[in-house]
Amino acid sequence: MKKIILTALFSSALMASQAYAGNAQNGQTLYAQCIGCHGATAQGSVGPKLAGQAAETLTEKLQTYRSGGDIGPMSSMMKPLAAGLSDADIADLAAYISGL
């Protein structure tokens, strides 16, 4: 019985990590709406630099914005942009940006 439970837990964790990975190619397409503030290489222009941040950090921030939370002075601009993002969109954006 323990073996079945451990196998189920491992399988769930593996599926969650695979689902979280995101599709960087789709993220690149989604990132087009971010270029105006964050720049083509996510080095920042009007908005802060995103390049070099971990996918987990970017995911957390986008989820916070999507749920209406405040992170800093750019929250008022980011909340409406993130509101329409799905979990998959966020994972895809995070995969793309973290690779820049």
C-alpha positions in Angstrom: 0.0 0.0 0.0 2.8 2.4 0.9 4.4 1.7 -2.5 1.2 2.6 -4.3 0.9 5.9 -2.4 4.5 6.8 -3.0 4.2 6.0 -6.7 1.1 8.2 -6.9 2.8 11.1 -5.1 5.9 10.8 -7.3 3.8 10.7 -10.4 1.8 13.8 -9.3 5.0 15.7 -8.5 6.5 14.7 -11.8 3.4 15.8 -13.8 3.3 19.1 -11.9 7.0 19.8 -12.7 6.5 18.9 -16.3 3.4 21.1 -16.6 5.3 24.0 -14.9 8.1 23.9 -17.4 6.2 26.0 -19.9 6.8 26.4 -23.6 9.4 29.0 -24.3 8.5 29.3 -28.0 4.9 30.2 -27.1 6.3 32.5 -24.4 8.3 34.4 -27.0 5.0 35.0 -28.9 3.3 36.2 -25.7 6.3 38.3 -24.8 5.5 40.6 -27.7 3.1 42.6 -25.5 5.9 43.1 -22.9 8.6 44.5 -25.2 7.4 48.1 -24.9 8.3 48.3 -21.2 10.8 45.5 -20.6 12.7 45.6 -23.9 13.2 43.0 -26.6 15.8 41.2 -24.4 14.0 41.8 -21.1 16.8 44.2 -20.0 14.2 46.8 -19.0 13.4 50.2 -20.5 10.4 51.7 -18.8 9.8 48.5 -16.7 12.3 46.6 -14.7 14.9 44.2 -16.0 13.5 40.6 -16.1 16.3 38.8 -17.8 18.2 36.4 -15.6 15.3 35.9 -13.1 14.3 32.3 -12.4 11.1 30.9 -14.0 9.7 30.3 -10.5 10.2 33.9 -9.5 8.6 35.2 -12.7 5.7 32.8 -12.3 5.1 33.9 -8.7 5.1 37.6 -9.7 2.8 37.1 -12.7 0.4 35.1 -10.5 0.4 37.8 -7.9 -0.4 40.5 -10.5 -3.1 38.3 -12.0 -4.8 37.9 -8.6 -4.7 41.7 -8.0 -1.8 41.7 -5.6 0.8 44.5 -5.3 4.5 43.9 -5.8 5.8 47.4 -6.3 5.3 50.7 -8.2 4.5 48.9 -11.5 1.6 46.9 -10.0 -1.1 49.2 -11.4 0.3 48.7 -14.9 0.9 45.0 -14.6 -2.4 43.9 -13.0 -4.6 44.5 -16.0 -2.0 42.9 -18.3 -1.7 39.8 -16.2 -5.4 39.5 -15.5 -6.0 37.7 -18.9 -3.2 35.3 -18.6 -3.9 31.6 -18.1 -1.6 29.3 -16.0 -0.1 28.0 -19.2 0.5 31.5 -20.5 2.3 32.4 -17.3 4.4 29.2 -17.4 5.2 29.9 -21.1 6.3 33.5 -20.4 8.4 32.5 -17.5 10.1 29.8 -19.5 10.9 32.3 -22.3 12.0 35.2 -20.1 14.1 33.1 -17.8 16.1 31.9 -20.8 17.1 35.4 -21.9 
